[in-house]
Structures are given as structure tokens and as C-alpha cells.
Amino acid sequence: METISPFVAIRRDLHQIPELGFQEFKTQQYLLRYIQSLPQERLQVRTWKTGIFVKVNGTSPRKTIGYRADMDGLPIREETGLPYRSKHEGRMHACGHDVHMSIALGVLTHFAHHPLKDDLLFVFQPAEEGPGGAKPMLESDIMREWKPDIIVALHIAPEYPVGTIATKEGLLFANTSELFIDLKGKGGHAAFPHLANDMVVAACALVTQLQSIVARNVDPLDSAVITIGKIAGGTVQNVIAEHARLEGTIRTLSTAAMQKVKRRIEAIVHGIEVAYECEAAIDYGAMYHEVYNDPELTAEFMKFAETHGGVNVIRCKEAMTGEDFGYMLADIPGFMFWLGVASPYGLHHAKLAPDEAAIDRAIALLIGYFSWKGNEEV
């Protein structure tokens, strides 16, 4: 019979109950039951929507160290074939948030038994994948009362082997914005296109023109991405489409580039309205602030990890991925790092299967770092 660590077992439990943003009811109850099993002498627990704050009171606190773990899953049908695969049809922890939560519980368990001098705040955050839980959680009364002095988070990285972490000072993740564009024209019989305004044709022209923005409007020394991942329009093969919808995402390495990309999108969409005699509406949906690591804290952590963490440390490049943890880092000094989990399939893939050996490695690393950081002489 396979023997696994208790936090790998917790990860497998959580993996079976993925829930979408602000619907993490089962996940919240599972976490609360576990937290209630820990020694309660130094714990304060408060819920916020489907999220949880857990404060571990220090023995002689001078500051508060925060740690964030995200909770939600994705609308993906799992194809791993694992015995502990998702029990929620069409839902999957395909971004590693089950791993993130199990690591947070492992670290919390240690400090519930062995408190630091300083206070610790564990933030179990809902809705990272959307519509975004970090910003409203940051603005909550609980966070205002228990606001940490520094905050840390990690994200699994399928491309790195177990025993590896990767991060960098400064920009780590991009500014991101969802993009939804609706086009409304005039439908009609397929045999009489001159009497209608075909929104399939308009949508195709729009997609082509949007690709010119990165190539011709963004500084070549900056970076941006516009991806249209979905087009929907029309009802049947012999009816000209009256409506079309484009869904996509924008990624930029600077806020200036994000603003410029949006101005150009709006100008091009207005041109489509004129050219194709239609009405258009743009919705930017959820937008995430860039993840910008505090340079001093990040360099300090990387040095600690290299010297005492028992892991290989890589100074990585910034990525076009998005993370709403960026809102917390815009207000609180801290950093995020990648945790190697060696999966042949990437993030948001239906076959993502992180190597669970990374869980205990991460728990040990964070216990060591927080023990050093939370007991240091000021």
C-alpha cells in the first residue's frame, strides 16, 4: 500500500473537489475542518466570502508575515485518469491551487505547534482565476486590521524539476486584462448578402486588424500579447450572422503598454463599426495588476534558499502569465516564486499532473524561511 505524506493526502482530497471562483464552498469547509483540528491557543480564524484568514499569534510580535494560497479551480474536464481525479464534472484543479493550499496547510500546521516571535497571517484566497479575489480581499476590513508587513506566495511551474524554485527581483508576471467584443449587425438570407451586415465577416476582419497592434503600435523593446481564444457567431449555415462575439486576453509588461493597446483596440473597433455598419461593445472583464517582486526581499529570499533551503534556485525571466497576487504586492512588500513540479503537461492543461514530491520540499523551504524571518532580531 502506498505511503504518502499527510499533505499529499490533503492535496488529493482537494483535487477531487475543484470549484470556480467565489463558489469554493466545499473547499472552504474542508480547510476550516482541518484548521479546527490544529491547536487553537494561538490561532485566530475569520472567513471572508469563500476565503479564510488565519492569524498565528507570535510570542513577542514586532511584525506580521503574510502567506497567500489561492483556492479555485478551472472549467476544464480532467483527463489525467488519476484515481483521485476530479469528482466535479467539467471542473479541474489545472493550475495547481490544490498544491498551493496543501503547502499552506503544511506550513500552518508547523507554526500552530511552534509559533514564531512574529505574527503570521495565512490568506486562503478565492477566485484567482476570475473574477479576481485578491483585490477585494486586500480591501476587506479583516485585511486592514491584520495587514501583514511583508507577503509571500508561490505558483507551481510544470517546466522545472522538483527541488527547483525560480524567481527574480522586479517584474515577474505581466499586466493582464480579459477582452470581450460583441458585434451586432443585420442578419438575413445567405443568398442576399447585400441586404445584410454579416458579423462573421466583420469579426474575421477585426481579428486580423487586432494583430497589427502588437506589431505596429507597441514599442519593440516593450512586450505585449493579444490573443483571441474564442469566436462565436451565427446560428446555421444559410443565415447571415447578425451577432458575433470575440473573447480574448491582453498581456503587457508595462501599464503604459496596456493603456496604449486598449486605446488602439477601441479605435480599431470603432473603425469596424463604420466599415461594416454595425454596433460594437467592448468589455475588459477582469484585469490583474503586474506581479512586481520587492527587489531587496526577493534577493534576500533567493540567498536564503540557496544557502539553507535545500533547493536549486534559478533567476528566471519575467512571464506573460497573470496573477491577481500582483494587487497585494502593489500594496505590501513581498514576492512570488515558481515551484518546480515536473509535469509533462502545462498549466491549464487537462492532463496537468504535478509531481507531489514538491509539496513537502516547499513546506520545508517555507518553514525554514519564515522561522528565520520571523525570529530575526530587528
CORQUIJO-V623335 format. One record per pair of residues at least 6 apart in sequence whose ideal C-beta (glycine too) atoms are under 8 Angstrom apart, sorted by the first residue. I is the first residue (numbers start at 1). J is the second residue. Records with the same first field share a line. If there is no record, write none. Layout:
I = J ; J
This chain:
4 = 12 ; 356
5 = 359 ; 360
7 = 102 ; 103 ; 105 ; 106 ; 359 ; 360 ; 363
8 = 102 ; 356 ; 359 ; 360
10 = 34 ; 101 ; 102 ; 105
11 = 98 ; 99 ; 101 ; 102 ; 356 ; 359
12 = 84
13 = 30 ; 84
14 = 27 ; 30 ; 93 ; 98 ; 101 ; 102
15 = 82 ; 84 ; 85 ; 86 ; 93 ; 98
16 = 84 ; 85 ; 86 ; 87 ; 88
17 = 26 ; 27 ; 30 ; 86 ; 87 ; 88
18 = 72 ; 73 ; 74 ; 86 ; 88 ; 91 ; 92 ; 93 ; 98
19 = 25 ; 26 ; 27 ; 71 ; 72 ; 73 ; 88 ; 91
20 = 72 ; 73 ; 74 ; 75 ; 91 ; 129
21 = 72 ; 126 ; 127 ; 128 ; 129 ; 130 ; 131 ; 132 ; 133
22 = 49 ; 50 ; 72 ; 126 ; 127 ; 131 ; 133
23 = 50 ; 72
24 = 50 ; 51 ; 71 ; 72 ; 126 ; 127
25 = 50
27 = 50 ; 71 ; 72 ; 101
28 = 47 ; 50 ; 51 ; 52 ; 71 ; 124 ; 126
31 = 52 ; 71 ; 101 ; 105 ; 124
32 = 45 ; 47 ; 52
34 = 105
35 = 43 ; 45 ; 52 ; 54 ; 105 ; 108
36 = 45
38 = 108 ; 109 ; 112 ; 113
39 = 112 ; 113
42 = 56 ; 57 ; 112 ; 115
43 = 54 ; 55 ; 56 ; 57 ; 112
44 = 54 ; 55 ; 57
45 = 52 ; 53 ; 54 ; 55
46 = 52 ; 53 ; 142
47 = 53
48 = 137 ; 140 ; 142
49 = 126 ; 133
50 = 71 ; 126 ; 127
51 = 71 ; 123 ; 124 ; 125 ; 126 ; 133 ; 137
52 = 122 ; 123 ; 124
53 = 121 ; 122 ; 123 ; 124 ; 142 ; 143 ; 146
54 = 108 ; 121 ; 122 ; 124
55 = 64 ; 119 ; 120 ; 121 ; 122 ; 146
56 = 108 ; 111 ; 112 ; 115 ; 116 ; 119 ; 120 ; 121 ; 122
57 = 115 ; 119
58 = 115 ; 116 ; 117 ; 118 ; 119 ; 120 ; 374
59 = 115 ; 116 ; 117
60 = 117
61 = 117 ; 118 ; 119
62 = 117 ; 118 ; 378
63 = 118 ; 119 ; 148 ; 149 ; 150 ; 378
64 = 118 ; 119 ; 120 ; 121 ; 146 ; 147 ; 148 ; 149
65 = 116 ; 118 ; 119 ; 120 ; 121 ; 148 ; 149 ; 150 ; 151 ; 152 ; 370 ; 373 ; 374
66 = 120 ; 121 ; 122 ; 123 ; 148 ; 150 ; 151 ; 152 ; 328 ; 332 ; 334
67 = 104 ; 107 ; 120 ; 121 ; 122 ; 123 ; 151 ; 152 ; 153 ; 366 ; 370
68 = 123 ; 125 ; 134 ; 151 ; 152 ; 153 ; 325 ; 328
69 = 97 ; 100 ; 101 ; 103 ; 104 ; 122 ; 123 ; 124 ; 125 ; 153
70 = 97 ; 100 ; 101 ; 125 ; 126 ; 128 ; 133 ; 153 ; 325
71 = 97 ; 101 ; 124 ; 125 ; 126 ; 127 ; 128
72 = 97 ; 126 ; 127 ; 128 ; 129 ; 133
73 = 86 ; 88 ; 91 ; 92 ; 93 ; 94 ; 95 ; 97 ; 98 ; 129
74 = 91 ; 92 ; 93 ; 94 ; 95 ; 129 ; 348
75 = 90 ; 91
76 = 90 ; 91 ; 92 ; 94 ; 348 ; 350
77 = 89 ; 90 ; 92 ; 350
78 = 85 ; 86 ; 92 ; 94 ; 350
79 = 350 ; 351
80 = 350 ; 351 ; 352 ; 353
82 = 353
86 = 92 ; 93
92 = 350 ; 352
93 = 99
94 = 347 ; 348 ; 349 ; 350 ; 352
95 = 128 ; 129 ; 156 ; 347 ; 348 ; 352
96 = 155 ; 156 ; 341 ; 347 ; 352 ; 354
97 = 128
99 = 156 ; 339 ; 341 ; 354 ; 356 ; 358 ; 359
100 = 153 ; 154 ; 155 ; 156
101 = 124
102 = 359
103 = 154 ; 359 ; 362 ; 363 ; 366
104 = 122 ; 124
106 = 359 ; 360 ; 362 ; 363
107 = 122 ; 363 ; 366 ; 367 ; 370
108 = 120 ; 122
110 = 363 ; 367
111 = 120 ; 367 ; 370
116 = 370 ; 371 ; 374 ; 375
117 = 374 ; 375
118 = 373 ; 374 ; 375
120 = 370 ; 374
121 = 146 ; 148
123 = 137 ; 143 ; 151
125 = 133 ; 134 ; 137
126 = 133 ; 137
127 = 133
128 = 134 ; 323 ; 324 ; 325
130 = 178 ; 285 ; 286
131 = 285 ; 286
132 = 286 ; 287 ; 288 ; 324 ; 327
133 = 324
134 = 324 ; 325 ; 326 ; 327 ; 328
135 = 324 ; 327
137 = 143
138 = 327 ; 328 ; 331
147 = 332
148 = 332
149 = 332 ; 333
150 = 294 ; 297 ; 332 ; 333 ; 334 ; 373
151 = 328 ; 329 ; 332 ; 333 ; 334
152 = 301 ; 334 ; 335 ; 336 ; 366 ; 369
153 = 325 ; 328 ; 334 ; 336
154 = 165 ; 336 ; 337 ; 338 ; 339 ; 362 ; 366
155 = 323 ; 336 ; 337 ; 338 ; 339
156 = 338 ; 339 ; 341 ; 347 ; 354 ; 358
157 = 164 ; 166 ; 338 ; 339 ; 340 ; 341
158 = 341 ; 342 ; 343 ; 344 ; 345 ; 346 ; 347 ; 352 ; 354
159 = 340 ; 346
160 = 166 ; 314 ; 338 ; 339 ; 340 ; 341 ; 342
161 = 340 ; 342
162 = 340 ; 341 ; 342 ; 355 ; 357 ; 358 ; 361
163 = 310 ; 311 ; 312 ; 340 ; 358 ; 361
164 = 311 ; 312 ; 313 ; 314 ; 340
165 = 305 ; 309 ; 311 ; 312 ; 313 ; 314 ; 337 ; 338 ; 339 ; 340 ; 365
166 = 313 ; 314 ; 315 ; 316 ; 337 ; 338 ; 340
167 = 293 ; 298 ; 301 ; 302 ; 313 ; 315 ; 316 ; 335 ; 336 ; 337 ; 338
168 = 293 ; 298 ; 315 ; 316 ; 317 ; 318
169 = 293 ; 294 ; 295 ; 298 ; 299
170 = 292 ; 293 ; 295 ; 318
171 = 253 ; 290 ; 291 ; 292 ; 293 ; 318
172 = 291 ; 292 ; 293 ; 316 ; 318 ; 319 ; 335 ; 336
173 = 290 ; 291 ; 318 ; 319 ; 320 ; 321 ; 322 ; 323 ; 326 ; 336
174 = 223 ; 225 ; 251 ; 252 ; 253 ; 290 ; 318 ; 319 ; 320 ; 321 ; 322
175 = 251 ; 252 ; 253 ; 254 ; 255 ; 257 ; 258 ; 287 ; 288 ; 289 ; 290 ; 322 ; 326
176 = 249 ; 250 ; 251 ; 287 ; 288 ; 322
177 = 249 ; 250 ; 258 ; 262 ; 284 ; 285 ; 286 ; 287 ; 288
178 = 247 ; 248 ; 249 ; 250 ; 283 ; 284 ; 285 ; 286 ; 287
179 = 226 ; 228 ; 246 ; 247 ; 248 ; 249 ; 250 ; 265 ; 282 ; 283 ; 284 ; 285
180 = 245 ; 246 ; 247 ; 248 ; 282 ; 283 ; 284 ; 285
181 = 206 ; 245 ; 246 ; 269 ; 280 ; 281 ; 282 ; 283
182 = 243 ; 244 ; 245 ; 280 ; 281 ; 283
183 = 199 ; 202 ; 203 ; 206 ; 233 ; 243 ; 244 ; 245 ; 246 ; 272 ; 276 ; 278 ; 279 ; 280
184 = 199 ; 242 ; 243 ; 278 ; 279 ; 280 ; 281
185 = 196 ; 197 ; 198 ; 199 ; 202 ; 241 ; 242 ; 243 ; 276 ; 277 ; 278 ; 279
186 = 195 ; 196 ; 197 ; 242 ; 277 ; 278
187 = 196 ; 239 ; 240 ; 241 ; 242 ; 243
188 = 195 ; 196 ; 239 ; 240
189 = 195 ; 196 ; 238 ; 239 ; 240
190 = 237 ; 238 ; 239 ; 240
191 = 238
193 = 240
196 = 240 ; 242
197 = 276 ; 277 ; 278
198 = 240 ; 241 ; 276
199 = 233 ; 234 ; 241 ; 242 ; 243 ; 244 ; 276 ; 278
200 = 233 ; 234 ; 240 ; 241 ; 244
201 = 276
202 = 244 ; 272 ; 275 ; 276 ; 278
203 = 231 ; 233 ; 244 ; 246
205 = 272 ; 275 ; 276
206 = 246 ; 268 ; 269 ; 272
207 = 228 ; 231 ; 246
209 = 268 ; 271 ; 272
210 = 226 ; 228 ; 265 ; 268
211 = 226
213 = 224 ; 226 ; 261 ; 264 ; 265 ; 268
214 = 224 ; 225 ; 226 ; 261
217 = 260 ; 261 ; 264
218 = 224 ; 252 ; 257 ; 260 ; 261
219 = 257
222 = 252 ; 253 ; 254 ; 256 ; 257
223 = 252 ; 253 ; 257 ; 320
224 = 250 ; 251 ; 252 ; 253 ; 257 ; 258 ; 261
225 = 249 ; 250 ; 251 ; 252 ; 320
226 = 248 ; 249 ; 250 ; 261 ; 265
227 = 248 ; 249 ; 251
228 = 246 ; 247 ; 248
229 = 247 ; 248 ; 249
230 = 245 ; 246 ; 247 ; 248
231 = 244 ; 245 ; 246 ; 247
232 = 244 ; 245 ; 247
233 = 241 ; 243 ; 244 ; 245
234 = 240 ; 241 ; 243 ; 244
235 = 241
249 = 322
250 = 258 ; 261 ; 262 ; 265
251 = 320 ; 321 ; 322
252 = 258 ; 261
253 = 290 ; 318 ; 320
255 = 290
262 = 284
265 = 282
266 = 282
269 = 280 ; 282
270 = 280
272 = 278 ; 280
273 = 279 ; 280
286 = 324
288 = 322 ; 323 ; 324 ; 326 ; 327
289 = 324 ; 326 ; 327 ; 329 ; 330
290 = 326
291 = 323 ; 325 ; 326 ; 329 ; 336
292 = 326 ; 329 ; 330
293 = 329 ; 334 ; 335 ; 336
294 = 329 ; 333 ; 334 ; 335
297 = 333 ; 334 ; 335
298 = 335
301 = 335 ; 337 ; 369
302 = 313 ; 315
304 = 368 ; 369 ; 372
305 = 311 ; 313 ; 365 ; 369
306 = 313
308 = 368 ; 372
309 = 364 ; 365 ; 368 ; 369
310 = 361 ; 364 ; 365
311 = 361 ; 365
316 = 338
321 = 347
323 = 336
325 = 336
328 = 334
329 = 335 ; 336
339 = 358 ; 362
340 = 358
341 = 354 ; 355 ; 358
342 = 354 ; 355 ; 358
343 = 352 ; 353 ; 354 ; 355
344 = 351 ; 353
345 = 351 ; 352 ; 353
346 = 352
